[in-house]
Amino acid sequence: MNQTTLRSRARLDRSTAADVIRRLVARRLVSQVKDPGDARRRVVRLTSAGRALYAEATERAVEVNERMLEGLDTTERKQLVDSLKSLLEHHRGLLDYQD
């Protein structure tokens, strides 16, 4: 995806996003090329190493979520998730991001 969209989805400011992307390129987790449709933009793509790390991190995140929620029943889990979504939606403007 283009760097601007990535920055927005990650909820990062411009300079932080550029620094993070530079470090990910250095670690060979992403590649960065000019957007063929708009030469002013940069497209960031996961490398195979980046995809592997993403898969591992996702698996760990699911495990952590399950451990955090293991004391809640299904209704309590849904209430918690709904409350967190509501909180995020309420503060959408403060987070400076777009869908």
BAKOL-63466 format. One record per residue (C-alpha): residue number from 1; residue in three letters; x, z, y. Coordinates in nm, 2 decimals. Example, Ala and Ser with C-alpha at 12.3 -4.5 7.8 and 13.67 -1.06 7.14 Angstrom:
2
<r><n>1</n><res>ala</res><u>1.23</u><w>0.78</w><v>-0.45</v></r>
<r><n>2</n><res>ser</res><u>1.37</u><w>0.71</w><v>-0.11</v></r>
***
This chain:
99
<r><n>1</n><res>met</res><u>0.00</u><w>0.00</w><v>0.00</v></r>
<r><n>2</n><res>asn</res><u>0.11</u><w>-0.04</w><v>0.36</v></r>
<r><n>3</n><res>gln</res><u>0.31</u><w>0.24</w><v>0.51</v></r>
<r><n>4</n><res>thr</res><u>0.04</u><w>0.32</w><v>0.77</v></r>
<r><n>5</n><res>thr</res><u>-0.23</u><w>0.37</w><v>0.50</v></r>
<r><n>6</n><res>leu</res><u>0.01</u><w>0.58</w><v>0.29</v></r>
<r><n>7</n><res>arg</res><u>0.09</u><w>0.80</w><v>0.59</v></r>
<r><n>8</n><res>ser</res><u>-0.28</u><w>0.85</w><v>0.66</v></r>
<r><n>9</n><res>arg</res><u>-0.37</u><w>0.93</w><v>0.30</v></r>
<r><n>10</n><res>ala</res><u>-0.08</u><w>1.17</w><v>0.26</v></r>
<r><n>11</n><res>arg</res><u>-0.18</u><w>1.33</w><v>0.59</v></r>
<r><n>12</n><res>leu</res><u>0.16</u><w>1.29</w><v>0.74</v></r>
<r><n>13</n><res>asp</res><u>0.27</u><w>1.22</w><v>1.09</v></r>
<r><n>14</n><res>arg</res><u>0.46</u><w>0.90</w><v>1.16</v></r>
<r><n>15</n><res>ser</res><u>0.81</u><w>1.04</w><v>1.17</v></r>
<r><n>16</n><res>thr</res><u>0.76</u><w>1.27</w><v>0.87</v></r>
<r><n>17</n><res>ala</res><u>0.62</u><w>0.98</w><v>0.67</v></r>
<r><n>18</n><res>ala</res><u>0.91</u><w>0.75</w><v>0.75</v></r>
<r><n>19</n><res>asp</res><u>1.16</u><w>1.02</w><v>0.65</v></r>
<r><n>20</n><res>val</res><u>0.97</u><w>1.09</w><v>0.32</v></r>
<r><n>21</n><res>ile</res><u>0.96</u><w>0.72</w><v>0.24</v></r>
<r><n>22</n><res>arg</res><u>1.33</u><w>0.68</w><v>0.32</v></r>
<r><n>23</n><res>arg</res><u>1.41</u><w>0.97</w><v>0.08</v></r>
<r><n>24</n><res>leu</res><u>1.19</u><w>0.83</w><v>-0.20</v></r>
<r><n>25</n><res>val</res><u>1.36</u><w>0.49</w><v>-0.16</v></r>
<r><n>26</n><res>ala</res><u>1.70</u><w>0.66</w><v>-0.19</v></r>
<r><n>27</n><res>arg</res><u>1.58</u><w>0.83</w><v>-0.51</v></r>
<r><n>28</n><res>arg</res><u>1.45</u><w>0.49</w><v>-0.63</v></r>
<r><n>29</n><res>leu</res><u>1.10</u><w>0.63</w><v>-0.68</v></r>
<r><n>30</n><res>val</res><u>0.95</u><w>0.37</w><v>-0.44</v></r>
<r><n>31</n><res>ser</res><u>1.05</u><w>0.03</w><v>-0.31</v></r>
<r><n>32</n><res>gln</res><u>0.97</u><w>-0.09</w><v>0.04</v></r>
<r><n>33</n><res>val</res><u>0.93</u><w>-0.46</w><v>0.15</v></r>
<r><n>34</n><res>lys</res><u>0.77</u><w>-0.64</w><v>0.44</v></r>
<r><n>35</n><res>asp</res><u>0.40</u><w>-0.71</w><v>0.41</v></r>
<r><n>36</n><res>pro</res><u>0.36</u><w>-1.08</w><v>0.33</v></r>
<r><n>37</n><res>gly</res><u>0.04</u><w>-1.08</w><v>0.53</v></r>
<r><n>38</n><res>asp</res><u>0.18</u><w>-0.91</w><v>0.83</v></r>
<r><n>39</n><res>ala</res><u>0.55</u><w>-0.90</w><v>0.89</v></r>
<r><n>40</n><res>arg</res><u>0.52</u><w>-0.60</w><v>1.13</v></r>
<r><n>41</n><res>arg</res><u>0.41</u><w>-0.38</w><v>0.84</v></r>
<r><n>42</n><res>arg</res><u>0.60</u><w>-0.24</w><v>0.54</v></r>
<r><n>43</n><res>val</res><u>0.45</u><w>-0.22</w><v>0.19</v></r>
<r><n>44</n><res>val</res><u>0.55</u><w>0.07</w><v>-0.03</v></r>
<r><n>45</n><res>arg</res><u>0.53</u><w>0.04</w><v>-0.41</v></r>
<r><n>46</n><res>leu</res><u>0.60</u><w>0.28</w><v>-0.69</v></r>
<r><n>47</n><res>thr</res><u>0.89</u><w>0.19</w><v>-0.91</v></r>
<r><n>48</n><res>ser</res><u>0.87</u><w>0.26</w><v>-1.29</v></r>
<r><n>49</n><res>ala</res><u>1.06</u><w>0.58</w><v>-1.23</v></r>
<r><n>50</n><res>gly</res><u>0.81</u><w>0.67</w><v>-0.95</v></r>
<r><n>51</n><res>arg</res><u>0.51</u><w>0.60</w><v>-1.19</v></r>
<r><n>52</n><res>ala</res><u>0.67</u><w>0.82</w><v>-1.46</v></r>
<r><n>53</n><res>leu</res><u>0.72</u><w>1.11</w><v>-1.21</v></r>
<r><n>54</n><res>tyr</res><u>0.37</u><w>1.06</w><v>-1.08</v></r>
<r><n>55</n><res>ala</res><u>0.22</u><w>1.08</w><v>-1.43</v></r>
<r><n>56</n><res>glu</res><u>0.43</u><w>1.40</w><v>-1.51</v></r>
<r><n>57</n><res>ala</res><u>0.32</u><w>1.56</w><v>-1.18</v></r>
<r><n>58</n><res>thr</res><u>-0.04</u><w>1.48</w><v>-1.24</v></r>
<r><n>59</n><res>glu</res><u>-0.03</u><w>1.63</w><v>-1.58</v></r>
<r><n>60</n><res>arg</res><u>0.12</u><w>1.95</w><v>-1.44</v></r>
<r><n>61</n><res>ala</res><u>-0.13</u><w>1.97</w><v>-1.16</v></r>
<r><n>62</n><res>val</res><u>-0.42</u><w>1.95</w><v>-1.41</v></r>
<r><n>63</n><res>glu</res><u>-0.26</u><w>2.23</w><v>-1.61</v></r>
<r><n>64</n><res>val</res><u>-0.22</u><w>2.45</w><v>-1.30</v></r>
<r><n>65</n><res>asn</res><u>-0.58</u><w>2.38</w><v>-1.19</v></r>
<r><n>66</n><res>glu</res><u>-0.71</u><w>2.48</w><v>-1.54</v></r>
<r><n>67</n><res>arg</res><u>-0.50</u><w>2.80</w><v>-1.53</v></r>
<r><n>68</n><res>met</res><u>-0.62</u><w>2.89</w><v>-1.18</v></r>
<r><n>69</n><res>leu</res><u>-0.99</u><w>2.83</w><v>-1.28</v></r>
<r><n>70</n><res>glu</res><u>-0.99</u><w>2.97</w><v>-1.63</v></r>
<r><n>71</n><res>gly</res><u>-1.17</u><w>3.29</w><v>-1.52</v></r>
<r><n>72</n><res>leu</res><u>-1.46</u><w>3.09</w><v>-1.37</v></r>
<r><n>73</n><res>asp</res><u>-1.76</u><w>2.95</w><v>-1.56</v></r>
<r><n>74</n><res>thr</res><u>-1.89</u><w>2.60</w><v>-1.49</v></r>
<r><n>75</n><res>thr</res><u>-2.12</u><w>2.70</w><v>-1.21</v></r>
<r><n>76</n><res>glu</res><u>-1.86</u><w>2.91</w><v>-1.03</v></r>
<r><n>77</n><res>arg</res><u>-1.61</u><w>2.62</w><v>-1.06</v></r>
<r><n>78</n><res>lys</res><u>-1.86</u><w>2.38</w><v>-0.91</v></r>
<r><n>79</n><res>gln</res><u>-1.94</u><w>2.62</w><v>-0.63</v></r>
<r><n>80</n><res>leu</res><u>-1.57</u><w>2.66</w><v>-0.55</v></r>
<r><n>81</n><res>val</res><u>-1.50</u><w>2.29</w><v>-0.55</v></r>
<r><n>82</n><res>asp</res><u>-1.80</u><w>2.22</w><v>-0.34</v></r>
<r><n>83</n><res>ser</res><u>-1.70</u><w>2.49</w><v>-0.09</v></r>
<r><n>84</n><res>leu</res><u>-1.34</u><w>2.35</w><v>-0.06</v></r>
<r><n>85</n><res>lys</res><u>-1.48</u><w>2.00</w><v>-0.01</v></r>
<r><n>86</n><res>ser</res><u>-1.71</u><w>2.13</w><v>0.26</v></r>
<r><n>87</n><res>leu</res><u>-1.42</u><w>2.31</w><v>0.43</v></r>
<r><n>88</n><res>leu</res><u>-1.21</u><w>1.99</w><v>0.43</v></r>
<r><n>89</n><res>glu</res><u>-1.50</u><w>1.78</w><v>0.56</v></r>
<r><n>90</n><res>his</res><u>-1.56</u><w>2.03</w><v>0.84</v></r>
<r><n>91</n><res>his</res><u>-1.20</u><w>2.01</w><v>0.95</v></r>
<r><n>92</n><res>arg</res><u>-1.15</u><w>1.64</w><v>0.90</v></r>
<r><n>93</n><res>gly</res><u>-1.06</u><w>1.58</w><v>1.27</v></r>
<r><n>94</n><res>leu</res><u>-0.79</u><w>1.84</w><v>1.26</v></r>
<r><n>95</n><res>leu</res><u>-0.62</u><w>1.68</w><v>0.96</v></r>
<r><n>96</n><res>asp</res><u>-0.58</u><w>1.34</w><v>1.14</v></r>
<r><n>97</n><res>tyr</res><u>-0.65</u><w>1.12</w><v>0.85</v></r>
<r><n>98</n><res>gln</res><u>-0.87</u><w>0.82</w><v>0.76</v></r>
<r><n>99</n><res>asp</res><u>-1.03</u><w>0.74</w><v>0.43</v></r>
***
